Amino acid sequence: MKLLENFEKGVFISRPNRFVLECRINRKKVRAYLPNPGRLRELLLPGSMLYLVRRNFPSPAYPYICVAVEKYRMPVMLHTHLNNAVAQHLIERGRIPGLEGSEIIRSEVAIDSSRFDFLLRHRGHDMVLEVKSCTLFGNTIAMFPDAVTLRGKRHLEELASLSGGKRRCAVLFIVHAPGIRHFLPDYHTDLAFSQTLLSVSRDIMVKAVAVSWGKDLLLAKTVQDLRIPWETIRTESQDSGSYILILRLKKDEIISVGSLGAMRFRKGYYLYAGSARKNLSQRIARHQRKRKNLFWHIDHVRHYAEHCSALPVRASADLECEIASALDKIAERNIPGFGASDCRCSSHLFFMQNDPNHSPQFMQLLLDFRINRLEELLS
């Protein structure tokens, strides 16, 4: 299967909104439509190579569609509208382990008030199949979703309610990356989706496979059946663990920080490593509010920050100090003694002049703590 016949390559510059990219083709700056609502922060980094096709009916504003991005020098398919075509291709050729011999009856199946991707005939039974495209991965592990998906959670619940009798239901995750061996729901990003997948796994078939694409956008022949480690998911997908706060100060500030006294903070981005043994979501929500009693060191800085985002790292292990140590290695400097009164760390607050979301080093750090560290648990 060849994804597309004609394409051009461009260099990623920025993403003004979820569905629009700015890129450069042969030194010319253009905009492209991105048919993918995911965050894609680990893939869309400045300088990344994009695969672009001209639109059949181009608009002056968006003459291209982005279909893929390179990572590890191989294309990762981003065009979610083409994911079902990939699924159909694999099913019809018997290349999905566990779905061999299935016949596609029809696509875009309406049942009650819901719509699903495929209706199959599988081993003498009807099977309702929903397909998801996965582009979040580390070295050997992939996760889905990379953004909160209420729609995806609802699909799982509806499939579970429809399953029974002579009708089977399934969800298929297609990971667009080579070398992947394991699949897990991304409980860091969407805990509700992850816990729902765990709860319905006895009622529906949950399959995950990995495919890869050549630089000519030709689908490779190998389809890797992925292991889903349910016990690890059950242990790790809890509302506890660590987090990284990202705060932005719009201008230089002198801030009184509790026992540390008055401190000068340069304008820029501040990264704070914290943890919560329970109710992690509540802890993060408290940090994001401005109106509250100032208790922790970080509360004082949050009061002045115009922006505050949070990246949970849910885990059964205490990773707060490990994360702080890793941030210290990539940040421009740390704030001595900040948030580290109950540990041996030099600091838990770190400064970066530019947005860490655009930093390959920071994105790799996040992948390592959220995904790659799980390799030890799964070995």
TORKOL-4160 file (C-alpha; in steps of 0.2 Angstrom, whole numbers, padded with zeros to 4 digits, m for minus):
379
<pt num="1" X="0000" Y="0000" Z="0000"/>
<pt num="2" X="0007" Y="0017" Z="m0005"/>
<pt num="3" X="0000" Y="0031" Z="0005"/>
<pt num="4" X="0001" Y="0044" Z="m0008"/>
<pt num="5" X="0009" Y="0045" Z="m0025"/>
<pt num="6" X="0015" Y="0063" Z="m0026"/>
<pt num="7" X="0022" Y="0073" Z="m0011"/>
<pt num="8" X="0034" Y="0087" Z="m0006"/>
<pt num="9" X="0045" Y="0089" Z="0009"/>
<pt num="10" X="0045" Y="0104" Z="0020"/>
<pt num="11" X="0052" Y="0110" Z="0036"/>
<pt num="12" X="0041" Y="0113" Z="0051"/>
<pt num="13" X="0041" Y="0130" Z="0059"/>
<pt num="14" X="0026" Y="0132" Z="0070"/>
<pt num="15" X="0008" Y="0127" Z="0073"/>
<pt num="16" X="m0004" Y="0142" Z="0075"/>
<pt num="17" X="m0018" Y="0131" Z="0079"/>
<pt num="18" X="m0023" Y="0112" Z="0080"/>
<pt num="19" X="m0026" Y="0111" Z="0062"/>
<pt num="20" X="m0014" Y="0123" Z="0054"/>
<pt num="21" X="0005" Y="0121" Z="0052"/>
<pt num="22" X="0017" Y="0134" Z="0046"/>
<pt num="23" X="0032" Y="0127" Z="0036"/>
<pt num="24" X="0045" Y="0131" Z="0023"/>
<pt num="25" X="0047" Y="0123" Z="0006"/>
<pt num="26" X="0062" Y="0128" Z="m0004"/>
<pt num="27" X="0064" Y="0143" Z="0007"/>
<pt num="28" X="0046" Y="0148" Z="0004"/>
<pt num="29" X="0035" Y="0150" Z="0019"/>
<pt num="30" X="0018" Y="0141" Z="0017"/>
<pt num="31" X="0004" Y="0135" Z="0028"/>
<pt num="32" X="m0003" Y="0117" Z="0028"/>
<pt num="33" X="m0019" Y="0109" Z="0034"/>
<pt num="34" X="m0016" Y="0096" Z="0047"/>
<pt num="35" X="m0030" Y="0083" Z="0048"/>
<pt num="36" X="m0025" Y="0077" Z="0066"/>
<pt num="37" X="m0031" Y="0085" Z="0082"/>
<pt num="38" X="m0018" Y="0077" Z="0093"/>
<pt num="39" X="m0005" Y="0087" Z="0103"/>
<pt num="40" X="0010" Y="0079" Z="0093"/>
<pt num="41" X="0022" Y="0089" Z="0104"/>
<pt num="42" X="0035" Y="0075" Z="0103"/>
<pt num="43" X="0034" Y="0075" Z="0084"/>
<pt num="44" X="0031" Y="0093" Z="0079"/>
<pt num="45" X="0047" Y="0101" Z="0084"/>
<pt num="46" X="0056" Y="0116" Z="0075"/>
<pt num="47" X="0066" Y="0109" Z="0060"/>
<pt num="48" X="0056" Y="0093" Z="0059"/>
<pt num="49" X="0054" Y="0086" Z="0041"/>
<pt num="50" X="0036" Y="0086" Z="0035"/>
<pt num="51" X="0028" Y="0076" Z="0020"/>
<pt num="52" X="0016" Y="0087" Z="0011"/>
<pt num="53" X="0003" Y="0085" Z="m0003"/>
<pt num="54" X="m0005" Y="0099" Z="m0013"/>
<pt num="55" X="m0024" Y="0100" Z="m0010"/>
<pt num="56" X="m0036" Y="0095" Z="m0024"/>
<pt num="57" X="m0045" Y="0111" Z="m0022"/>
<pt num="58" X="m0032" Y="0122" Z="m0014"/>
<pt num="59" X="m0037" Y="0137" Z="m0004"/>
<pt num="60" X="m0025" Y="0152" Z="m0005"/>
<pt num="61" X="m0022" Y="0151" Z="0014"/>
<pt num="62" X="m0019" Y="0132" Z="0015"/>
<pt num="63" X="m0013" Y="0125" Z="m0001"/>
<pt num="64" X="m0005" Y="0109" Z="0007"/>
<pt num="65" X="m0010" Y="0095" Z="0018"/>
<pt num="66" X="0002" Y="0087" Z="0030"/>
<pt num="67" X="0002" Y="0068" Z="0029"/>
<pt num="68" X="0017" Y="0063" Z="0039"/>
<pt num="69" X="0032" Y="0069" Z="0049"/>
<pt num="70" X="0049" Y="0062" Z="0051"/>
<pt num="71" X="0056" Y="0055" Z="0067"/>
<pt num="72" X="0072" Y="0044" Z="0068"/>
<pt num="73" X="0073" Y="0048" Z="0050"/>
<pt num="74" X="0057" Y="0038" Z="0046"/>
<pt num="75" X="0040" Y="0045" Z="0042"/>
<pt num="76" X="0026" Y="0044" Z="0055"/>
<pt num="77" X="0009" Y="0045" Z="0047"/>
<pt num="78" X="m0001" Y="0059" Z="0054"/>
<pt num="79" X="m0016" Y="0060" Z="0042"/>
<pt num="80" X="m0030" Y="0052" Z="0054"/>
<pt num="81" X="m0042" Y="0051" Z="0039"/>
<pt num="82" X="m0031" Y="0039" Z="0030"/>
<pt num="83" X="m0030" Y="0027" Z="0046"/>
<pt num="84" X="m0046" Y="0018" Z="0041"/>
<pt num="85" X="m0039" Y="0015" Z="0024"/>
<pt num="86" X="m0023" Y="0007" Z="0032"/>
<pt num="87" X="m0034" Y="m0004" Z="0043"/>
<pt num="88" X="m0045" Y="m0010" Z="0028"/>
<pt num="89" X="m0029" Y="m0014" Z="0018"/>
<pt num="90" X="m0022" Y="m0025" Z="0033"/>
<pt num="91" X="m0039" Y="m0033" Z="0037"/>
<pt num="92" X="m0043" Y="m0038" Z="0019"/>
<pt num="93" X="m0025" Y="m0046" Z="0018"/>
<pt num="94" X="m0027" Y="m0055" Z="0034"/>
<pt num="95" X="m0012" Y="m0046" Z="0042"/>
<pt num="96" X="m0020" Y="m0041" Z="0059"/>
<pt num="97" X="m0016" Y="m0055" Z="0071"/>
<pt num="98" X="m0033" Y="m0061" Z="0079"/>
<pt num="99" X="m0043" Y="m0054" Z="0064"/>
<pt num="100" X="m0037" Y="m0066" Z="0051"/>
<pt num="101" X="m0051" Y="m0072" Z="0039"/>
<pt num="102" X="m0062" Y="m0057" Z="0044"/>
<pt num="103" X="m0073" Y="m0050" Z="0030"/>
<pt num="104" X="m0078" Y="m0031" Z="0030"/>
<pt num="105" X="m0096" Y="m0030" Z="0028"/>
<pt num="106" X="m0097" Y="m0011" Z="0027"/>
<pt num="107" X="m0088" Y="0004" Z="0034"/>
<pt num="108" X="m0095" Y="0019" Z="0044"/>
<pt num="109" X="m0108" Y="0009" Z="0053"/>
<pt num="110" X="m0122" Y="0018" Z="0062"/>
<pt num="111" X="m0129" Y="0008" Z="0078"/>
<pt num="112" X="m0142" Y="0017" Z="0088"/>
<pt num="113" X="m0135" Y="0035" Z="0090"/>
<pt num="114" X="m0117" Y="0030" Z="0088"/>
<pt num="115" X="m0106" Y="0028" Z="0072"/>
<pt num="116" X="m0091" Y="0015" Z="0071"/>
<pt num="117" X="m0078" Y="0012" Z="0058"/>
<pt num="118" X="m0082" Y="m0005" Z="0052"/>
<pt num="119" X="m0094" Y="m0020" Z="0053"/>
<pt num="120" X="m0084" Y="m0036" Z="0051"/>
<pt num="121" X="m0089" Y="m0054" Z="0049"/>
<pt num="122" X="m0077" Y="m0063" Z="0060"/>
<pt num="123" X="m0078" Y="m0082" Z="0064"/>
<pt num="124" X="m0097" Y="m0083" Z="0060"/>
<pt num="125" X="m0101" Y="m0068" Z="0071"/>
<pt num="126" X="m0104" Y="m0049" Z="0067"/>
<pt num="127" X="m0090" Y="m0038" Z="0074"/>
<pt num="128" X="m0091" Y="m0020" Z="0077"/>
<pt num="129" X="m0074" Y="m0012" Z="0075"/>
<pt num="130" X="m0067" Y="0005" Z="0080"/>
<pt num="131" X="m0050" Y="0010" Z="0074"/>
<pt num="132" X="m0038" Y="0022" Z="0082"/>
<pt num="133" X="m0022" Y="0030" Z="0075"/>
<pt num="134" X="m0007" Y="0031" Z="0088"/>
<pt num="135" X="0008" Y="0042" Z="0085"/>
<pt num="136" X="0014" Y="0043" Z="0103"/>
<pt num="137" X="0029" Y="0032" Z="0106"/>
<pt num="138" X="0046" Y="0030" Z="0114"/>
<pt num="139" X="0059" Y="0017" Z="0110"/>
<pt num="140" X="0049" Y="0001" Z="0111"/>
<pt num="141" X="0032" Y="0007" Z="0119"/>
<pt num="142" X="0018" Y="0016" Z="0112"/>
<pt num="143" X="0003" Y="0025" Z="0121"/>
<pt num="144" X="m0014" Y="0032" Z="0116"/>
<pt num="145" X="m0020" Y="0046" Z="0117"/>
<pt num="146" X="m0009" Y="0060" Z="0117"/>
<pt num="147" X="m0023" Y="0072" Z="0121"/>
<pt num="148" X="m0039" Y="0070" Z="0132"/>
<pt num="149" X="m0052" Y="0061" Z="0121"/>
<pt num="150" X="m0070" Y="0061" Z="0128"/>
<pt num="151" X="m0075" Y="0054" Z="0111"/>
<pt num="152" X="m0063" Y="0039" Z="0113"/>
<pt num="153" X="m0069" Y="0035" Z="0130"/>
<pt num="154" X="m0087" Y="0036" Z="0124"/>
<pt num="155" X="m0083" Y="0024" Z="0110"/>
<pt num="156" X="m0076" Y="0011" Z="0122"/>
<pt num="157" X="m0091" Y="0012" Z="0133"/>
<pt num="158" X="m0103" Y="0010" Z="0118"/>
<pt num="159" X="m0093" Y="m0005" Z="0112"/>
<pt num="160" X="m0094" Y="m0013" Z="0129"/>
<pt num="161" X="m0113" Y="m0010" Z="0130"/>
<pt num="162" X="m0116" Y="m0017" Z="0112"/>
<pt num="163" X="m0105" Y="m0033" Z="0115"/>
<pt num="164" X="m0114" Y="m0049" Z="0118"/>
<pt num="165" X="m0124" Y="m0063" Z="0111"/>
<pt num="166" X="m0119" Y="m0066" Z="0093"/>
<pt num="167" X="m0111" Y="m0049" Z="0091"/>
<pt num="168" X="m0093" Y="m0045" Z="0095"/>
<pt num="169" X="m0085" Y="m0028" Z="0097"/>
<pt num="170" X="m0067" Y="m0023" Z="0096"/>
<pt num="171" X="m0055" Y="m0008" Z="0096"/>
<pt num="172" X="m0039" Y="m0008" Z="0085"/>
<pt num="173" X="m0025" Y="0004" Z="0089"/>
<pt num="174" X="m0013" Y="0006" Z="0074"/>
<pt num="175" X="0004" Y="0012" Z="0079"/>
<pt num="176" X="0013" Y="0021" Z="0065"/>
<pt num="177" X="0031" Y="0018" Z="0071"/>
<pt num="178" X="0044" Y="0004" Z="0069"/>
<pt num="179" X="0052" Y="m0006" Z="0083"/>
<pt num="180" X="0037" Y="m0005" Z="0095"/>
<pt num="181" X="0034" Y="m0020" Z="0106"/>
<pt num="182" X="0021" Y="m0015" Z="0119"/>
<pt num="183" X="0005" Y="m0004" Z="0119"/>
<pt num="184" X="m0003" Y="0005" Z="0134"/>
<pt num="185" X="m0016" Y="0018" Z="0136"/>
<pt num="186" X="m0008" Y="0035" Z="0140"/>
<pt num="187" X="m0014" Y="0037" Z="0158"/>
<pt num="188" X="m0002" Y="0052" Z="0161"/>
<pt num="189" X="m0013" Y="0062" Z="0148"/>
<pt num="190" X="m0030" Y="0054" Z="0150"/>
<pt num="191" X="m0033" Y="0044" Z="0166"/>
<pt num="192" X="m0052" Y="0042" Z="0162"/>
<pt num="193" X="m0049" Y="0034" Z="0145"/>
<pt num="194" X="m0036" Y="0023" Z="0152"/>
<pt num="195" X="m0046" Y="0016" Z="0166"/>
<pt num="196" X="m0061" Y="0014" Z="0154"/>
<pt num="197" X="m0050" Y="0004" Z="0143"/>
<pt num="198" X="m0045" Y="m0007" Z="0157"/>
<pt num="199" X="m0063" Y="m0009" Z="0163"/>
<pt num="200" X="m0070" Y="m0014" Z="0146"/>
<pt num="201" X="m0055" Y="m0026" Z="0141"/>
<pt num="202" X="m0065" Y="m0041" Z="0147"/>
<pt num="203" X="m0080" Y="m0036" Z="0136"/>
<pt num="204" X="m0072" Y="m0032" Z="0120"/>
<pt num="205" X="m0057" Y="m0037" Z="0110"/>
<pt num="206" X="m0042" Y="m0024" Z="0112"/>
<pt num="207" X="m0029" Y="m0026" Z="0098"/>
<pt num="208" X="m0014" Y="m0015" Z="0095"/>
<pt num="209" X="m0002" Y="m0017" Z="0080"/>
<pt num="210" X="0013" Y="m0007" Z="0074"/>
<pt num="211" X="0016" Y="m0003" Z="0056"/>
<pt num="212" X="0030" Y="0007" Z="0047"/>
<pt num="213" X="0032" Y="0018" Z="0032"/>
<pt num="214" X="0046" Y="0020" Z="0020"/>
<pt num="215" X="0052" Y="0036" Z="0014"/>
<pt num="216" X="0042" Y="0034" Z="m0002"/>
<pt num="217" X="0027" Y="0033" Z="0010"/>
<pt num="218" X="0025" Y="0014" Z="0005"/>
<pt num="219" X="0018" Y="0003" Z="0019"/>
<pt num="220" X="0031" Y="m0010" Z="0025"/>
<pt num="221" X="0026" Y="m0028" Z="0024"/>
<pt num="222" X="0029" Y="m0031" Z="0043"/>
<pt num="223" X="0015" Y="m0029" Z="0055"/>
<pt num="224" X="0020" Y="m0031" Z="0073"/>
<pt num="225" X="0007" Y="m0038" Z="0085"/>
<pt num="226" X="0009" Y="m0028" Z="0101"/>
<pt num="227" X="0009" Y="m0035" Z="0119"/>
<pt num="228" X="m0004" Y="m0025" Z="0131"/>
<pt num="229" X="0003" Y="m0027" Z="0149"/>
<pt num="230" X="m0014" Y="m0026" Z="0158"/>
<pt num="231" X="m0006" Y="m0029" Z="0175"/>
<pt num="232" X="0006" Y="m0014" Z="0173"/>
<pt num="233" X="m0009" Y="m0004" Z="0167"/>
<pt num="234" X="m0019" Y="m0008" Z="0182"/>
<pt num="235" X="m0004" Y="m0004" Z="0194"/>
<pt num="236" X="0002" Y="0012" Z="0185"/>
<pt num="237" X="m0014" Y="0020" Z="0180"/>
<pt num="238" X="m0018" Y="0028" Z="0197"/>
<pt num="239" X="m0021" Y="0046" Z="0201"/>
<pt num="240" X="m0004" Y="0048" Z="0210"/>
<pt num="241" X="0014" Y="0051" Z="0205"/>
<pt num="242" X="0024" Y="0067" Z="0200"/>
<pt num="243" X="0022" Y="0082" Z="0188"/>
<pt num="244" X="0031" Y="0096" Z="0180"/>
<pt num="245" X="0023" Y="0113" Z="0180"/>
<pt num="246" X="0028" Y="0125" Z="0166"/>
<pt num="247" X="0025" Y="0144" Z="0171"/>
<pt num="248" X="0029" Y="0159" Z="0161"/>
<pt num="249" X="0033" Y="0176" Z="0168"/>
<pt num="250" X="0030" Y="0190" Z="0156"/>
<pt num="251" X="0042" Y="0202" Z="0164"/>
<pt num="252" X="0056" Y="0202" Z="0177"/>
<pt num="253" X="0049" Y="0201" Z="0195"/>
<pt num="254" X="0054" Y="0203" Z="0213"/>
<pt num="255" X="0044" Y="0190" Z="0222"/>
<pt num="256" X="0044" Y="0186" Z="0241"/>
<pt num="257" X="0045" Y="0167" Z="0242"/>
<pt num="258" X="0041" Y="0162" Z="0260"/>
<pt num="259" X="0057" Y="0158" Z="0270"/>
<pt num="260" X="0068" Y="0161" Z="0255"/>
<pt num="261" X="0064" Y="0180" Z="0256"/>
<pt num="262" X="0063" Y="0192" Z="0241"/>
<pt num="263" X="0070" Y="0184" Z="0225"/>
<pt num="264" X="0073" Y="0191" Z="0208"/>
<pt num="265" X="0065" Y="0181" Z="0194"/>
<pt num="266" X="0069" Y="0185" Z="0176"/>
<pt num="267" X="0056" Y="0184" Z="0162"/>
<pt num="268" X="0055" Y="0167" Z="0154"/>
<pt num="269" X="0049" Y="0150" Z="0158"/>
<pt num="270" X="0050" Y="0141" Z="0175"/>
<pt num="271" X="0049" Y="0122" Z="0177"/>
<pt num="272" X="0044" Y="0115" Z="0194"/>
<pt num="273" X="0045" Y="0096" Z="0199"/>
<pt num="274" X="0033" Y="0091" Z="0212"/>
<pt num="275" X="0023" Y="0075" Z="0217"/>
<pt num="276" X="0007" Y="0069" Z="0226"/>
<pt num="277" X="0005" Y="0052" Z="0233"/>
<pt num="278" X="m0014" Y="0053" Z="0230"/>
<pt num="279" X="m0026" Y="0065" Z="0221"/>
<pt num="280" X="m0013" Y="0071" Z="0209"/>
<pt num="281" X="m0027" Y="0079" Z="0198"/>
<pt num="282" X="m0032" Y="0090" Z="0213"/>
<pt num="283" X="m0015" Y="0095" Z="0217"/>
<pt num="284" X="m0012" Y="0100" Z="0199"/>
<pt num="285" X="m0028" Y="0110" Z="0198"/>
<pt num="286" X="m0024" Y="0119" Z="0214"/>
<pt num="287" X="m0007" Y="0124" Z="0206"/>
<pt num="288" X="m0016" Y="0131" Z="0191"/>
<pt num="289" X="m0028" Y="0142" Z="0201"/>
<pt num="290" X="m0021" Y="0159" Z="0206"/>
<pt num="291" X="m0033" Y="0163" Z="0220"/>
<pt num="292" X="m0028" Y="0152" Z="0235"/>
<pt num="293" X="m0018" Y="0153" Z="0251"/>
<pt num="294" X="0000" Y="0154" Z="0247"/>
<pt num="295" X="0008" Y="0139" Z="0256"/>
<pt num="296" X="0022" Y="0131" Z="0245"/>
<pt num="297" X="0036" Y="0140" Z="0237"/>
<pt num="298" X="0029" Y="0138" Z="0220"/>
<pt num="299" X="0012" Y="0146" Z="0225"/>
<pt num="300" X="0021" Y="0163" Z="0226"/>
<pt num="301" X="0028" Y="0162" Z="0209"/>
<pt num="302" X="0012" Y="0155" Z="0202"/>
<pt num="303" X="0003" Y="0171" Z="0208"/>
<pt num="304" X="0014" Y="0181" Z="0196"/>
<pt num="305" X="0014" Y="0169" Z="0181"/>
<pt num="306" X="0003" Y="0173" Z="0166"/>
<pt num="307" X="0003" Y="0155" Z="0161"/>
<pt num="308" X="0003" Y="0139" Z="0170"/>
<pt num="309" X="0002" Y="0121" Z="0162"/>
<pt num="310" X="0005" Y="0104" Z="0170"/>
<pt num="311" X="0012" Y="0088" Z="0164"/>
<pt num="312" X="0008" Y="0073" Z="0175"/>
<pt num="313" X="0019" Y="0058" Z="0176"/>
<pt num="314" X="0008" Y="0045" Z="0185"/>
<pt num="315" X="0018" Y="0031" Z="0192"/>
<pt num="316" X="0019" Y="0019" Z="0207"/>
<pt num="317" X="0037" Y="0025" Z="0210"/>
<pt num="318" X="0042" Y="0042" Z="0218"/>
<pt num="319" X="0050" Y="0050" Z="0203"/>
<pt num="320" X="0050" Y="0069" Z="0209"/>
<pt num="321" X="0069" Y="0070" Z="0213"/>
<pt num="322" X="0074" Y="0060" Z="0198"/>
<pt num="323" X="0064" Y="0072" Z="0187"/>
<pt num="324" X="0071" Y="0087" Z="0196"/>
<pt num="325" X="0089" Y="0080" Z="0193"/>
<pt num="326" X="0085" Y="0078" Z="0175"/>
<pt num="327" X="0078" Y="0095" Z="0173"/>
<pt num="328" X="0093" Y="0103" Z="0181"/>
<pt num="329" X="0104" Y="0095" Z="0167"/>
<pt num="330" X="0094" Y="0103" Z="0153"/>
<pt num="331" X="0089" Y="0120" Z="0160"/>
<pt num="332" X="0099" Y="0136" Z="0159"/>
<pt num="333" X="0100" Y="0137" Z="0178"/>
<pt num="334" X="0091" Y="0132" Z="0194"/>
<pt num="335" X="0084" Y="0143" Z="0208"/>
<pt num="336" X="0094" Y="0137" Z="0223"/>
<pt num="337" X="0084" Y="0129" Z="0238"/>
<pt num="338" X="0067" Y="0132" Z="0229"/>
<pt num="339" X="0055" Y="0118" Z="0234"/>
<pt num="340" X="0068" Y="0107" Z="0241"/>
<pt num="341" X="0067" Y="0109" Z="0259"/>
<pt num="342" X="0062" Y="0091" Z="0262"/>
<pt num="343" X="0075" Y="0082" Z="0251"/>
<pt num="344" X="0094" Y="0083" Z="0246"/>
<pt num="345" X="0091" Y="0091" Z="0229"/>
<pt num="346" X="0098" Y="0108" Z="0226"/>
<pt num="347" X="0082" Y="0114" Z="0219"/>
<pt num="348" X="0065" Y="0109" Z="0211"/>
<pt num="349" X="0063" Y="0125" Z="0201"/>
<pt num="350" X="0072" Y="0128" Z="0184"/>
<pt num="351" X="0073" Y="0142" Z="0172"/>
<pt num="352" X="0073" Y="0141" Z="0153"/>
<pt num="353" X="0073" Y="0157" Z="0142"/>
<pt num="354" X="0062" Y="0149" Z="0128"/>
<pt num="355" X="0047" Y="0138" Z="0128"/>
<pt num="356" X="0052" Y="0120" Z="0134"/>
<pt num="357" X="0038" Y="0113" Z="0123"/>
<pt num="358" X="0049" Y="0118" Z="0108"/>
<pt num="359" X="0064" Y="0110" Z="0116"/>
<pt num="360" X="0069" Y="0092" Z="0109"/>
<pt num="361" X="0079" Y="0089" Z="0125"/>
<pt num="362" X="0064" Y="0093" Z="0136"/>
<pt num="363" X="0052" Y="0082" Z="0125"/>
<pt num="364" X="0065" Y="0068" Z="0126"/>
<pt num="365" X="0065" Y="0070" Z="0145"/>
<pt num="366" X="0046" Y="0069" Z="0146"/>
<pt num="367" X="0046" Y="0053" Z="0134"/>
<pt num="368" X="0059" Y="0045" Z="0146"/>
<pt num="369" X="0049" Y="0047" Z="0162"/>
<pt num="370" X="0032" Y="0044" Z="0154"/>
<pt num="371" X="0036" Y="0030" Z="0142"/>
<pt num="372" X="0054" Y="0023" Z="0141"/>
<pt num="373" X="0056" Y="0020" Z="0159"/>
<pt num="374" X="0042" Y="0007" Z="0158"/>
<pt num="375" X="0054" Y="m0004" Z="0148"/>
<pt num="376" X="0062" Y="m0010" Z="0165"/>
<pt num="377" X="0044" Y="m0015" Z="0171"/>
<pt num="378" X="0040" Y="m0024" Z="0155"/>
<pt num="379" X="0056" Y="m0034" Z="0153"/>
